[in-house]
Amino acid sequence: MPSNVEMMASAGLVTQEAPVTTKKGKQEITIGIPKEGSASEKRVVLTPESVGLLTNNGLTVMVETGAGLPAKFSDQDFSDAGAKIVYTAKEAFEASLVLKINPPTLNEIEDMTSGSCLISALQLAEQSAEFIHKLNSKKITALAFEFLEDKVGGMPVVRAMSEIAGSTVMLIAAEYLSSVNDGKGLILGGVTGVPPTQVVIIGAGTVAEYAARTALGLGANIKIFDNHIYKLRRIKQLLGQQVHTSTIDNFNLNQALSEADVVIGALRAEKGRNKVVVTEEMVANMIHGSIIIDVGIDQGGCIETAVPTTHENPTYLKHGIIHYAVPNIASRVAHTGSYSLSNIFTPIILQMEEIGGAEEMIFNYKWFLKGVYTYRGSLTNAHLGRKFGIQHKELQLLLAARY
């Protein structure tokens, strides 16, 4: 004789297990945060607070021991937030999503899992065709900080790091103008009865805006050059009438440089490369002891005499002019820089987990797609293809082919 439960089940009265609804392409995301190999890089992509939010949402975060120490985050901070502390870089690189500041080395790419996703800076000026080939051999989908856009067409990482760099460059300039550093012995700004410091900023974007705000606060006299009238108009409106603006032409720029105490190169690369606007001859005509800071040196810079330097050896002299050309200025304030990056990437990773992984993000969001330069064994960035002589494929076509 059937039991009561069996009778109820046959009548459809017993609660049945509902089928689990899964997202298309859903995959478990493990996040790896390896320690940066360069002593000059002190930032970390995620802070412990962000790691706590991600782990509370079911994601696995693996942090290499010591990865946060340069930014003043301990292993204990990350562990308390729910991260798994791993003791080799290889374990962090084996995650399905690797987050770094600097691009990985060729050996580090070898440690990555085939088909995984990398988010890091590209640092175009320092890359080679071998780097691209190595990523493609492992079928890595790689996104560059510098190319990533947001939903409204802005560049969030570039903007955040530019704000930090712009605020920091004037403090750097003040250091090297001082007599202690064998500079001109000037105070950055001015005091009663003494003419103000002359600052020339080339570029009228975010770096220029924040550098000019700092310089204005100190009392400096500022001239800003850019070939985009709308940018010059915008920065004049933001800063008020205290700054002089001009388009870039050899006569006016050369005249301004010959009187400058501080020159800030703050031009963003267009179509993947920067254009040199300050020639070596112009630098040679500057007053000895002045300082040049080329903020865009990681993309080639806009000053002919500038070559990349490091935080350990940040300056050199050429034609009697102090040159400072460290690519990662924001690393000087690593704690602040880490929070800025973490604020950007935490919601992106949560969205990635919700939609089903990096590939679904690329397929569904054009703003995310803009950051991709290699996809599953193919170079997808036309400029990189031209630079390195590598055939590239349109990412939209590759994505269409998957269905």
C-alpha positions as CSV (number, residue, x, y, z in Angstrom):
1,M,0.0,0.0,0.0
2,P,1.5,3.4,-1.0
3,S,2.5,5.8,1.8
4,N,0.8,9.1,2.4
5,V,3.9,10.9,0.9
6,E,3.8,8.8,-2.2
7,M,0.1,9.5,-2.6
8,M,0.6,13.2,-2.2
9,A,3.5,13.2,-4.6
10,S,1.4,11.5,-7.2
11,A,-1.3,14.1,-6.7
12,G,1.3,16.9,-7.1
13,L,1.0,18.1,-3.6
14,V,4.6,17.6,-2.4
15,T,7.0,20.6,-3.0
16,Q,9.3,19.7,-5.9
17,E,12.9,21.0,-6.4
18,A,12.9,23.8,-8.8
19,P,15.5,23.7,-11.6
20,V,18.5,26.1,-11.0
21,T,18.6,29.1,-13.2
22,T,22.1,29.7,-14.5
23,K,23.5,32.6,-16.5
24,K,24.7,31.9,-20.0
25,G,28.4,31.3,-19.9
26,K,28.5,31.3,-16.1
27,Q,31.9,30.4,-14.8
28,E,33.5,30.6,-11.4
29,I,35.9,33.6,-11.2
30,T,39.0,33.3,-9.1
31,I,41.0,36.5,-8.7
32,G,44.8,36.5,-8.4
33,I,46.8,39.5,-7.1
34,P,50.5,38.8,-7.4
35,K,53.2,40.9,-5.9
36,E,54.6,43.5,-8.2
37,G,58.1,42.6,-9.4
38,S,59.3,46.1,-9.8
39,A,60.5,47.9,-6.7
40,S,59.2,51.2,-8.2
41,E,55.6,50.0,-8.2
42,K,54.1,50.1,-4.7
43,R,50.3,50.1,-5.5
44,V,48.0,47.2,-5.4
45,V,44.8,46.9,-7.5
46,L,42.4,45.9,-4.7
47,T,42.3,47.1,-1.1
48,P,41.3,44.8,1.8
49,E,37.9,46.5,2.0
50,S,37.2,45.7,-1.6
51,V,38.5,42.1,-1.2
52,G,36.0,41.8,1.7
53,L,33.1,42.9,-0.5
54,L,34.1,40.5,-3.3
55,T,34.5,37.5,-1.0
56,N,31.2,38.2,0.7
57,N,29.7,37.9,-2.8
58,G,31.2,34.4,-3.2
59,L,34.4,35.2,-5.2
60,T,37.7,33.6,-4.3
61,V,40.6,36.1,-4.0
62,M,44.2,34.9,-3.8
63,V,46.7,37.5,-2.7
64,E,50.4,36.7,-2.9
65,T,52.1,37.3,0.5
66,G,53.5,40.8,0.7
67,A,51.6,42.2,-2.3
68,G,50.0,45.0,-0.2
69,L,52.9,45.9,2.1
70,P,54.4,48.7,-0.1
71,A,50.9,50.4,0.0
72,K,50.7,49.7,3.8
73,F,48.2,46.8,3.6
74,S,49.4,43.7,5.5
75,D,48.7,40.1,4.8
76,Q,46.6,40.0,7.9
77,D,44.4,42.8,6.5
78,F,43.7,40.8,3.4
79,S,43.3,37.6,5.3
80,D,40.8,39.2,7.7
81,A,38.9,40.4,4.7
82,G,38.5,36.8,3.4
83,A,41.4,36.5,0.9
84,K,43.5,33.4,0.6
85,I,47.1,34.3,1.1
86,V,49.3,32.3,-1.3
87,Y,53.1,32.1,-0.9
88,T,54.2,31.9,-4.6
89,A,53.5,34.2,-7.5
90,K,52.7,31.1,-9.6
91,E,49.6,30.4,-7.4
92,A,48.3,33.9,-7.9
93,F,48.9,33.8,-11.7
94,E,47.0,30.6,-12.0
95,A,43.7,32.4,-11.2
96,S,41.1,32.9,-13.9
97,L,41.4,36.7,-13.5
98,V,44.8,38.2,-12.8
99,L,44.9,41.8,-11.6
100,K,48.3,43.7,-11.7
101,I,49.6,47.2,-12.0
102,N,52.6,46.6,-14.3
103,P,52.2,44.2,-17.3
104,P,53.5,40.7,-16.5
105,T,56.9,39.5,-17.6
106,L,57.2,36.8,-20.2
107,N,58.0,34.3,-17.4
108,E,54.9,35.4,-15.4
109,I,52.7,35.0,-18.5
110,E,54.0,31.4,-18.7
111,D,52.6,30.8,-15.2
112,M,49.2,32.0,-16.2
113,T,46.3,29.5,-17.0
114,S,45.5,29.1,-20.7
115,G,42.4,31.0,-21.6
116,S,42.5,33.2,-18.4
117,C,42.0,37.0,-18.3
118,L,44.6,39.7,-17.4
119,I,43.8,43.3,-16.4
120,S,46.9,45.5,-16.0
121,A,48.6,48.5,-17.5
122,L,50.1,47.9,-21.0
123,Q,52.9,50.6,-20.8
124,L,53.0,50.7,-24.6
125,A,56.4,52.4,-24.8
126,E,58.1,49.5,-23.1
127,Q,56.4,46.6,-24.8
128,S,57.6,44.3,-27.6
129,A,56.1,41.9,-30.2
130,E,57.3,39.0,-28.0
131,F,55.0,40.2,-25.2
132,I,52.0,40.0,-27.5
133,H,53.0,36.7,-29.0
134,K,53.4,35.2,-25.5
135,L,49.9,36.3,-24.5
136,N,48.5,34.9,-27.6
137,S,50.3,31.6,-27.2
138,K,48.5,31.2,-23.9
139,K,45.2,32.4,-25.3
140,I,45.1,35.2,-22.7
141,T,42.3,37.8,-22.9
142,A,44.2,40.9,-21.9
143,L,42.8,44.4,-21.0
144,A,44.9,47.5,-20.6
145,F,44.1,50.1,-17.9
146,E,44.9,52.9,-20.4
147,F,42.3,51.8,-22.9
148,L,39.4,50.9,-20.6
149,E,36.4,53.2,-20.8
150,D,33.3,53.6,-18.6
151,K,29.7,53.7,-19.6
152,V,29.8,57.4,-20.5
153,G,32.9,57.2,-22.7
154,G,35.4,58.4,-20.0
155,M,38.6,56.7,-19.2
156,P,38.3,56.0,-15.4
157,V,41.7,54.7,-14.6
158,V,43.5,57.3,-16.7
159,R,41.3,60.0,-15.1
160,A,42.0,58.8,-11.5
161,M,45.7,58.4,-12.0
162,S,45.9,61.7,-13.8
163,E,44.2,63.4,-10.9
164,I,46.9,62.0,-8.6
165,A,49.8,62.7,-10.9
166,G,48.6,66.2,-11.5
167,S,48.4,66.9,-7.8
168,T,51.8,65.3,-7.2
169,V,53.9,66.8,-10.0
170,M,54.0,70.3,-8.4
171,L,55.2,68.8,-5.1
172,I,57.9,67.0,-7.1
173,A,58.8,70.3,-8.9
174,A,59.1,72.1,-5.5
175,E,61.6,69.4,-4.3
176,Y,63.9,69.8,-7.3
177,L,63.7,73.6,-7.4
178,S,65.1,73.7,-3.9
179,S,68.8,74.4,-3.2
180,V,68.9,71.1,-1.3
181,N,68.5,69.2,-4.6
182,D,70.9,71.6,-6.4
183,G,68.0,73.3,-8.1
184,K,67.5,77.0,-8.8
185,G,66.8,77.7,-5.2
186,L,63.3,78.9,-5.8
187,I,60.1,78.5,-3.8
188,L,57.3,77.2,-6.0
189,G,55.0,80.1,-6.1
190,G,56.0,83.5,-4.8
191,V,56.4,85.8,-1.8
192,T,56.0,89.5,-1.4
193,G,58.4,91.5,-3.5
194,V,59.7,88.4,-5.4
195,P,58.4,87.5,-8.9
196,P,56.3,84.3,-9.0
197,T,57.6,81.0,-10.4
198,Q,56.9,80.5,-14.1
199,V,55.1,77.2,-14.8
200,V,54.4,75.9,-18.4
201,I,52.0,73.0,-18.8
202,I,51.8,71.3,-22.2
203,G,48.3,69.7,-22.5
204,A,45.0,70.8,-21.1
205,G,43.5,67.6,-19.7
206,T,43.1,66.2,-16.2
207,V,46.8,66.2,-15.3
208,A,47.0,69.9,-16.4
209,E,43.9,70.8,-14.4
210,Y,45.1,69.3,-11.2
211,A,48.7,70.5,-11.6
212,A,47.4,74.0,-12.3
213,R,45.1,74.0,-9.3
214,T,48.1,73.1,-7.1
215,A,50.4,75.7,-8.7
216,L,47.7,78.4,-8.4
217,G,47.3,77.6,-4.7
218,L,51.0,78.1,-4.3
219,G,51.0,81.4,-6.2
220,A,52.8,80.4,-9.4
221,N,52.3,82.1,-12.8
222,I,50.9,79.5,-15.3
223,K,50.8,79.1,-19.1
224,I,48.9,76.2,-20.6
225,F,49.4,75.0,-24.2
226,D,47.2,72.6,-26.2
227,N,46.0,72.3,-29.8
228,H,42.4,71.6,-28.8
229,I,40.6,74.9,-28.3
230,Y,37.7,73.3,-26.5
231,K,40.2,71.9,-23.9
232,L,41.8,75.3,-23.4
233,R,38.3,76.9,-23.0
234,R,37.3,74.2,-20.5
235,I,40.3,74.5,-18.3
236,K,40.1,78.3,-18.4
237,Q,36.5,78.0,-17.2
238,L,37.5,75.5,-14.5
239,L,40.4,77.5,-13.2
240,G,39.2,81.1,-13.7
241,Q,41.1,83.9,-15.4
242,Q,44.4,83.4,-13.6
243,V,46.0,81.2,-16.3
244,H,47.3,82.1,-19.7
245,T,46.2,79.7,-22.5
246,S,47.6,79.2,-26.0
247,T,47.6,76.8,-28.9
248,I,50.9,75.1,-29.5
249,D,53.1,76.9,-32.0
250,N,56.9,77.0,-32.0
251,F,57.3,80.7,-31.5
252,N,55.0,81.2,-28.4
253,L,56.0,77.8,-26.9
254,N,59.7,78.5,-27.3
255,Q,59.3,81.9,-25.7
256,A,57.4,80.5,-22.7
257,L,59.9,77.7,-22.3
258,S,62.9,80.1,-22.3
259,E,61.3,81.9,-19.3
260,A,60.0,78.8,-17.5
261,D,61.2,77.4,-14.1
262,V,58.9,74.3,-14.3
263,V,57.7,72.5,-17.5
264,I,55.0,69.8,-17.2
265,G,54.5,67.5,-20.2
266,A,50.9,66.5,-19.8
267,L,49.7,65.5,-23.3
268,R,47.7,62.3,-23.7
269,A,48.6,60.0,-26.6
270,E,46.2,60.2,-29.5
271,K,45.7,57.1,-31.7
272,G,48.1,55.2,-29.5
273,R,51.2,57.5,-29.7
274,N,52.3,60.8,-28.4
275,K,53.7,63.6,-30.5
276,V,56.9,65.4,-29.6
277,V,56.2,69.1,-29.3
278,V,59.2,70.2,-27.2
279,T,62.3,69.7,-29.3
280,E,65.9,69.3,-27.9
281,E,66.7,72.8,-29.3
282,M,63.9,74.3,-27.2
283,V,65.2,72.5,-24.1
284,A,68.7,73.8,-24.7
285,N,67.3,77.3,-24.7
286,M,65.8,77.0,-21.3
287,I,67.3,78.5,-18.1
288,H,69.8,76.2,-16.4
289,G,68.4,74.6,-13.3
290,S,64.8,74.5,-14.5
291,I,62.9,71.3,-14.2
292,I,61.0,69.2,-16.8
293,I,58.5,66.6,-15.7
294,D,57.1,64.5,-18.6
295,V,54.0,62.8,-17.1
296,G,53.2,60.9,-20.4
297,I,56.5,59.2,-20.7
298,D,54.9,55.8,-20.4
299,Q,53.4,56.5,-23.8
300,G,56.5,58.0,-25.3
301,G,56.2,61.5,-23.9
302,C,56.0,64.9,-25.6
303,I,59.5,66.2,-24.8
304,E,62.3,65.0,-27.1
305,T,65.0,64.9,-24.4
306,A,62.9,62.9,-21.9
307,V,63.6,59.2,-21.4
308,P,62.0,56.9,-18.7
309,T,63.5,56.9,-15.2
310,T,62.6,55.2,-12.0
311,H,61.7,56.2,-8.4
312,E,65.1,55.0,-7.3
313,N,66.9,57.2,-9.9
314,P,64.2,59.7,-11.0
315,T,66.2,62.5,-12.5
316,Y,69.1,63.3,-14.9
317,L,70.6,66.5,-16.4
318,K,70.5,67.4,-20.1
319,H,71.5,70.8,-21.4
320,G,71.6,71.9,-17.7
321,I,67.9,71.1,-17.3
322,I,66.7,68.6,-14.6
323,H,64.6,65.9,-16.2
324,Y,62.1,63.9,-14.2
325,A,60.4,61.1,-16.2
326,V,59.1,58.4,-13.9
327,P,56.2,56.6,-15.7
328,N,54.2,55.7,-12.5
329,I,54.1,59.0,-10.6
330,A,51.0,57.8,-8.7
331,S,53.1,55.1,-7.1
332,R,54.7,57.8,-4.9
333,V,51.4,57.9,-3.0
334,A,50.6,54.2,-3.2
335,H,48.0,54.0,-0.5
336,T,45.9,56.7,-2.2
337,G,46.5,55.2,-5.6
338,S,45.4,51.8,-4.5
339,Y,42.1,53.1,-3.2
340,S,41.5,54.9,-6.5
341,L,42.1,51.7,-8.5
342,S,40.1,49.6,-6.1
343,N,37.1,51.9,-6.4
344,I,37.1,51.5,-10.2
345,F,37.7,47.7,-10.4
346,T,35.6,46.4,-7.6
347,P,32.2,47.2,-9.2
348,I,33.5,45.9,-12.6
349,I,34.5,42.6,-11.1
350,L,31.1,42.3,-9.3
351,Q,29.4,43.0,-12.6
352,M,31.7,40.4,-14.3
353,E,30.7,37.8,-11.8
354,E,27.0,38.7,-12.2
355,I,27.0,38.4,-16.0
356,G,29.2,35.3,-16.2
357,G,32.8,36.2,-16.7
358,A,35.1,38.4,-18.7
359,E,34.0,37.2,-22.1
360,E,30.3,38.0,-21.4
361,M,31.4,41.5,-20.3
362,I,33.2,42.0,-23.6
363,F,30.3,40.7,-25.5
364,N,27.7,42.9,-23.7
365,Y,29.5,46.1,-22.9
366,K,31.3,48.2,-25.5
367,W,32.9,50.4,-22.7
368,F,34.6,47.2,-21.4
369,L,35.5,45.9,-24.9
370,K,37.5,49.1,-25.5
371,G,40.1,47.9,-23.0
372,V,40.8,44.6,-24.8
373,Y,44.0,44.2,-26.9
374,T,44.4,40.4,-27.1
375,Y,41.5,37.9,-27.1
376,R,41.9,34.1,-27.1
377,G,45.1,34.0,-29.2
378,S,44.5,37.0,-31.4
379,L,45.7,40.6,-31.3
380,T,42.7,42.9,-31.5
381,N,44.3,46.3,-31.3
382,A,45.0,47.9,-34.7
383,H,47.7,50.3,-33.4
384,L,49.6,47.5,-31.7
385,G,49.4,45.5,-34.9
386,R,51.0,48.4,-36.8
387,K,53.6,49.1,-34.1
388,F,54.8,45.5,-33.9
389,G,54.1,44.2,-37.4
390,I,51.6,41.7,-36.2
391,Q,48.3,40.9,-38.0
392,H,45.3,41.9,-35.9
393,K,41.7,40.8,-36.0
394,E,38.6,42.9,-35.3
395,L,37.3,41.9,-31.9
396,Q,33.7,42.4,-33.0
397,L,34.1,39.8,-35.7
398,L,35.8,37.3,-33.3
399,L,32.9,37.7,-30.9
400,A,30.3,37.3,-33.6
401,A,32.1,34.1,-34.7
402,R,31.6,32.4,-31.3
403,Y,27.9,32.0,-32.1
